[in-house]
């Protein structure tokens, strides 16, 4: 890991990585198939031991043990368990509570999207029902966040969640393990031994850039050319970086529970992409570095991903109704991307990047006066010197409001 990656890591938020999202999606589908009324610790344990998870094998080694435990859980309805899956009754830090809510919105959004697609041809589409999580499952997620932080990592992985699950007393998962005579202490020790075995996480936007050839030629050349054309090169942007920020912005809207992507999501997307590159242990090649100083300029004037997310993420819990469909492209984006590209061209930049995107977001020319004011408000409330940021020469939009002033 180079010094730049090490310095950036100090500014990023602790989040659940993609493997945990996948695990919870498997849990939700198992819960639906087994007709349970909530998403509890027993459902999570079932998904772990029934899927191809190293953590599941650590809990119930061998096909016989995992099959027996999984079958035992599947055969017991929600009303059978003695435990109410009540959790420990404690509340985590505000940041951890917001992250759990944001993560749960992301999981519910993906499952709702899958069910909508599944039911798309039905004359009378079935109602999409998404059961709530139990307090014990929420406690498990909180303890996984705490465990990752104690390790000194910003990435919560499946093994963190699994260990928190096994070590949490008075849950349906613990009850299932007792019924099948599984050694909880041995499972905890085996899960602890998995530390250091994780593959480096590769968030979706980093996958997009890799497949577009951002980090060098790899994979199928036809796939690389197609993705490069769709995500940047063919649109005159010269790289897939701005498309990766748009992907992060869409995720930001989902995690906020917003019905559509807004300019403030693109702002957070610049910092979120920097986090994704950091956890993936990637850095943009030198030829793209100059056009992609957005995150560095934000940090120079006091911006931190966690502080910006703190302003944007609601602290009111997760709404129980079906999540809204967040469109892939919002109305404001066409003008924002035009001004971004115009700024890059006027500056003689060979590629369009986060520097130019940030310039367009800060200037009302890039969107509209209300959106620019909202971007400035979010930055100011998160401790950023907005005037100092706007004064950076690279962030001047030709003919924009700041230059006119």
SULQUIVEN-V577529 format. One record per residue. OMEGA is omega in degrees with one decimal (* if undefined). D_CENTER is the distance of its C-alpha to the mean C-alpha in Angstrom with 2 decimals. Layout:
omega:OMEGA d_center:D_CENTER
omega:OMEGA d_center:D_CENTER
//
This chain:
omega:-177.8 d_center:22.25
omega:-175.1 d_center:23.91
omega:-179.9 d_center:24.55
omega:178.6 d_center:22.19
omega:179.6 d_center:19.20
omega:179.8 d_center:20.62
omega:-178.6 d_center:21.06
omega:-175.5 d_center:17.57
omega:-178.8 d_center:16.11
omega:-174.5 d_center:17.99
omega:-171.0 d_center:16.06
omega:-176.9 d_center:12.37
omega:173.9 d_center:10.50
omega:-174.9 d_center:10.25
omega:172.2 d_center:6.96
omega:-179.3 d_center:6.83
omega:-171.8 d_center:6.55
omega:-179.2 d_center:7.00
omega:178.7 d_center:10.52
omega:174.8 d_center:10.05
omega:179.7 d_center:8.42
omega:179.1 d_center:11.48
omega:-179.1 d_center:13.76
omega:174.6 d_center:13.19
omega:175.8 d_center:13.75
omega:178.3 d_center:16.88
omega:-178.8 d_center:17.82
omega:-179.6 d_center:17.77
omega:175.9 d_center:19.87
omega:178.6 d_center:22.25
omega:179.5 d_center:22.65
omega:-179.2 d_center:23.57
omega:-179.1 d_center:25.95
omega:175.7 d_center:27.58
omega:176.4 d_center:27.88
omega:-176.5 d_center:26.53
omega:178.0 d_center:26.17
omega:177.5 d_center:23.07
omega:-173.9 d_center:20.16
omega:-177.5 d_center:21.69
omega:179.0 d_center:21.90
omega:176.4 d_center:24.38
omega:177.7 d_center:22.05
omega:178.5 d_center:19.44
omega:177.7 d_center:22.40
omega:-179.5 d_center:23.66
omega:-179.5 d_center:20.50
omega:-174.1 d_center:20.57
omega:-179.1 d_center:24.27
omega:-179.9 d_center:24.47
omega:-178.9 d_center:21.83
omega:-178.7 d_center:21.90
omega:176.5 d_center:20.18
omega:178.9 d_center:21.97
omega:177.2 d_center:21.19
omega:177.6 d_center:22.96
omega:177.5 d_center:25.90
omega:-179.4 d_center:26.14
omega:-178.2 d_center:26.51
omega:-175.5 d_center:28.97
omega:176.2 d_center:30.50
omega:-177.1 d_center:32.18
omega:-178.0 d_center:32.20
omega:-178.1 d_center:34.77
omega:-178.6 d_center:32.95
omega:179.1 d_center:29.56
omega:179.1 d_center:31.35
omega:180.0 d_center:33.48
omega:179.3 d_center:30.68
omega:178.7 d_center:28.57
omega:178.9 d_center:31.73
omega:179.4 d_center:32.70
omega:-177.1 d_center:29.47
omega:-177.0 d_center:29.61
omega:-175.9 d_center:33.23
omega:177.0 d_center:32.61
omega:-176.8 d_center:31.57
omega:-174.3 d_center:29.85
omega:-175.8 d_center:33.28
omega:-171.1 d_center:34.60
omega:174.6 d_center:32.65
omega:-179.3 d_center:34.39
omega:174.5 d_center:31.23
omega:-178.3 d_center:29.60
omega:-173.1 d_center:26.23
omega:-178.2 d_center:26.59
omega:-176.7 d_center:24.64
omega:177.2 d_center:26.06
omega:-179.1 d_center:26.20
omega:177.6 d_center:24.58
omega:-179.6 d_center:21.96
omega:177.2 d_center:19.48
omega:178.6 d_center:18.98
omega:180.0 d_center:17.76
omega:179.3 d_center:14.62
omega:178.8 d_center:13.89
omega:177.5 d_center:14.86
omega:-180.0 d_center:12.58
omega:177.7 d_center:9.49
omega:178.0 d_center:10.93
omega:-178.7 d_center:11.59
omega:177.9 d_center:8.25
omega:-178.2 d_center:6.91
omega:174.5 d_center:10.26
omega:-179.7 d_center:10.18
omega:179.1 d_center:7.37
omega:-178.5 d_center:9.67
omega:179.4 d_center:12.72
omega:-179.1 d_center:11.96
omega:179.3 d_center:11.70
omega:177.3 d_center:14.77
omega:178.1 d_center:16.60
omega:178.6 d_center:16.15
omega:-178.7 d_center:17.61
omega:176.4 d_center:20.41
omega:179.5 d_center:21.30
omega:179.4 d_center:21.72
omega:-175.4 d_center:23.71
omega:-169.7 d_center:25.96
omega:-176.3 d_center:26.37
omega:179.8 d_center:30.00
omega:177.3 d_center:31.16
omega:175.0 d_center:33.95
omega:-176.8 d_center:32.82
omega:178.9 d_center:29.07
omega:175.5 d_center:28.32
omega:179.5 d_center:26.63
omega:178.9 d_center:22.99
omega:179.7 d_center:22.86
omega:-176.5 d_center:19.74
omega:179.0 d_center:21.03
omega:173.5 d_center:19.75
omega:177.5 d_center:18.64
omega:176.2 d_center:21.50
omega:-179.6 d_center:21.80
omega:177.2 d_center:22.13
omega:176.9 d_center:18.80
omega:176.2 d_center:17.25
omega:179.0 d_center:19.47
omega:179.4 d_center:18.30
omega:178.7 d_center:14.61
omega:-179.7 d_center:16.01
omega:175.8 d_center:18.24
omega:174.8 d_center:15.62
omega:-179.5 d_center:13.90
omega:-179.5 d_center:17.48
omega:178.6 d_center:18.38
omega:-179.1 d_center:15.73
omega:177.8 d_center:16.86
omega:177.6 d_center:20.43
omega:-176.9 d_center:19.95
omega:178.7 d_center:18.89
omega:177.5 d_center:15.49
omega:-177.1 d_center:12.14
omega:174.3 d_center:10.49
omega:-176.8 d_center:10.95
omega:-178.3 d_center:12.32
omega:-178.1 d_center:14.32
omega:176.2 d_center:17.49
omega:-179.6 d_center:16.51
omega:-178.2 d_center:15.89
omega:-179.5 d_center:19.07
omega:176.9 d_center:21.17
omega:179.4 d_center:20.32
omega:-176.6 d_center:21.25
omega:-174.5 d_center:24.50
omega:-178.6 d_center:25.59
omega:-177.8 d_center:25.13
omega:172.3 d_center:28.63
omega:177.2 d_center:29.92
omega:175.5 d_center:27.28
omega:178.3 d_center:27.80
omega:178.3 d_center:26.15
omega:179.0 d_center:28.70
omega:179.4 d_center:31.40
omega:178.9 d_center:30.66
omega:178.2 d_center:30.87
omega:-179.8 d_center:34.14
omega:-178.0 d_center:35.58
omega:174.8 d_center:35.05
omega:175.8 d_center:36.32
omega:-178.1 d_center:33.32
omega:-177.6 d_center:33.52
omega:-179.3 d_center:30.67
omega:179.1 d_center:31.66
omega:178.2 d_center:31.74
omega:178.8 d_center:28.31
omega:178.9 d_center:26.89
omega:179.8 d_center:28.77
omega:178.1 d_center:27.57
omega:177.5 d_center:23.89
omega:-179.3 d_center:24.60
omega:179.1 d_center:26.19
omega:179.8 d_center:23.00
omega:-178.9 d_center:21.81
omega:-178.2 d_center:21.81
omega:-177.2 d_center:21.49
omega:167.9 d_center:17.77
omega:177.9 d_center:17.19
omega:-179.5 d_center:15.29
omega:178.2 d_center:11.63
omega:179.9 d_center:11.18
omega:-176.5 d_center:7.87
omega:-179.8 d_center:8.92
omega:177.5 d_center:10.25
omega:174.9 d_center:12.20
omega:178.6 d_center:13.57
omega:-178.8 d_center:14.70
omega:178.6 d_center:16.47
omega:-178.9 d_center:17.99
omega:177.1 d_center:19.37
omega:178.1 d_center:20.73
omega:-177.8 d_center:22.62
omega:-176.0 d_center:21.06
omega:-177.5 d_center:21.61
omega:-176.4 d_center:24.90
omega:176.4 d_center:26.34
omega:177.4 d_center:24.87
omega:-178.0 d_center:24.83
omega:-177.6 d_center:26.78
omega:178.6 d_center:28.38
omega:176.7 d_center:28.55
omega:-179.4 d_center:24.85
omega:-179.3 d_center:24.21
omega:-178.6 d_center:26.63
omega:-179.0 d_center:25.30
omega:178.1 d_center:21.64
omega:-179.7 d_center:22.98
omega:-177.5 d_center:25.14
omega:-170.0 d_center:22.63
omega:178.6 d_center:19.85
omega:-172.2 d_center:22.18
omega:-178.3 d_center:25.50
omega:179.8 d_center:27.23
omega:178.6 d_center:26.28
omega:-178.4 d_center:27.98
omega:174.2 d_center:24.96
omega:176.5 d_center:25.78
omega:-177.7 d_center:22.32
omega:-172.5 d_center:18.88
omega:-178.8 d_center:17.22
omega:175.8 d_center:17.38
omega:177.4 d_center:16.04
omega:176.2 d_center:12.96
omega:178.5 d_center:12.63
omega:176.4 d_center:13.23
omega:176.8 d_center:10.40
omega:-179.9 d_center:8.03
omega:177.2 d_center:10.35
omega:178.0 d_center:10.13
omega:178.3 d_center:6.46
omega:179.2 d_center:7.74
omega:178.0 d_center:10.67
omega:-177.9 d_center:9.25
omega:175.5 d_center:7.62
omega:-174.4 d_center:11.09
omega:-178.5 d_center:12.97
omega:-179.7 d_center:14.78
omega:178.9 d_center:16.98
omega:177.9 d_center:16.48
omega:179.5 d_center:14.89
omega:179.6 d_center:16.94
omega:179.4 d_center:17.97
omega:176.5 d_center:16.21
omega:176.0 d_center:12.82
omega:176.6 d_center:14.22
omega:178.4 d_center:15.27
omega:179.5 d_center:11.95
omega:178.0 d_center:10.75
omega:179.1 d_center:13.52
omega:-179.7 d_center:12.42
omega:177.4 d_center:8.72
omega:177.0 d_center:10.37
omega:176.1 d_center:12.69
omega:-179.2 d_center:10.24
omega:177.3 d_center:9.08
omega:-178.6 d_center:12.85
omega:-177.1 d_center:13.68
omega:177.6 d_center:11.93
omega:-179.2 d_center:13.22
omega:178.6 d_center:16.52
omega:172.8 d_center:17.16
omega:178.5 d_center:19.10
omega:177.1 d_center:20.28
omega:-174.3 d_center:23.94
omega:-177.3 d_center:26.60
omega:177.8 d_center:27.60
omega:-172.8 d_center:24.26
omega:-175.7 d_center:23.91
omega:-178.3 d_center:26.30
omega:-174.4 d_center:24.61
omega:178.4 d_center:21.15
omega:-175.4 d_center:21.97
omega:-179.0 d_center:19.82
omega:-179.8 d_center:17.62
omega:178.4 d_center:20.82
omega:177.3 d_center:22.85
omega:179.7 d_center:20.48
omega:-179.4 d_center:20.59
omega:-177.5 d_center:24.34
omega:169.4 d_center:24.83
omega:-178.3 d_center:22.82
omega:173.2 d_center:19.25
omega:-176.7 d_center:16.57
omega:-178.7 d_center:12.84
omega:-179.1 d_center:13.12
omega:178.5 d_center:16.17
omega:178.3 d_center:14.92
omega:179.9 d_center:11.92
omega:179.0 d_center:14.69
omega:-172.9 d_center:16.79
omega:-174.8 d_center:14.44
omega:178.2 d_center:12.76
omega:178.7 d_center:15.58
omega:-175.3 d_center:17.16
omega:-179.0 d_center:19.04
omega:-176.7 d_center:17.20
omega:177.7 d_center:15.88
omega:-176.0 d_center:18.45
omega:177.9 d_center:20.00
omega:-177.8 d_center:20.89
omega:-178.7 d_center:19.19
omega:178.0 d_center:16.10
omega:173.6 d_center:17.26
omega:178.4 d_center:16.88
omega:-177.4 d_center:14.94
omega:-179.2 d_center:17.01
omega:-179.5 d_center:15.85
omega:-178.6 d_center:18.30
omega:-175.9 d_center:19.43
omega:-174.8 d_center:23.07
omega:-169.9 d_center:22.71
omega:-176.8 d_center:21.09
omega:179.0 d_center:24.40
omega:-179.7 d_center:26.20
omega:-179.1 d_center:23.41
omega:176.8 d_center:23.21
omega:-179.4 d_center:27.02
omega:176.4 d_center:27.46
omega:-179.5 d_center:24.92
omega:178.4 d_center:26.95
omega:179.4 d_center:30.20
omega:179.1 d_center:29.39
omega:-179.5 d_center:28.62
omega:-179.9 d_center:31.84
omega:179.1 d_center:33.90
omega:179.6 d_center:32.85
omega:-179.3 d_center:33.80
omega:179.4 d_center:30.43
omega:177.7 d_center:30.30
omega:177.0 d_center:26.62
omega:-176.1 d_center:24.36
omega:-174.8 d_center:21.44
omega:176.2 d_center:19.35
omega:-177.6 d_center:22.65
omega:176.7 d_center:24.09
omega:178.2 d_center:21.04
omega:177.6 d_center:21.05
omega:-179.6 d_center:24.80
omega:179.1 d_center:24.53
omega:-177.6 d_center:22.07
omega:-176.7 d_center:24.48
omega:-178.2 d_center:27.53
omega:175.6 d_center:28.43
omega:-176.5 d_center:29.73
omega:178.8 d_center:26.22
omega:176.5 d_center:25.43
omega:-176.5 d_center:27.85
omega:-177.9 d_center:29.22
omega:-179.5 d_center:27.21
omega:178.2 d_center:23.81
omega:178.3 d_center:24.93
omega:178.4 d_center:26.12
omega:175.8 d_center:22.84
omega:179.7 d_center:21.04
omega:179.5 d_center:23.86
omega:-179.4 d_center:23.62
omega:178.9 d_center:19.97
omega:-178.3 d_center:20.83
omega:-179.1 d_center:24.04
omega:178.1 d_center:22.64
omega:172.2 d_center:20.16
omega:-177.5 d_center:23.22
omega:172.3 d_center:23.45
omega:-173.0 d_center:26.93
omega:179.9 d_center:26.52
omega:178.4 d_center:30.11
omega:178.6 d_center:29.84
omega:-179.0 d_center:26.70
omega:-178.4 d_center:28.45
omega:178.8 d_center:31.52
omega:-177.1 d_center:29.94
omega:-177.9 d_center:32.02
omega:-174.7 d_center:29.14
omega:175.6 d_center:27.59
omega:175.6 d_center:30.69
omega:179.8 d_center:30.60
omega:-178.3 d_center:34.06
omega:-178.5 d_center:35.96
omega:-176.4 d_center:33.15
omega:-178.2 d_center:33.74
omega:-179.9 d_center:33.37
omega:178.4 d_center:35.84
omega:179.2 d_center:38.19
omega:* d_center:38.27
//
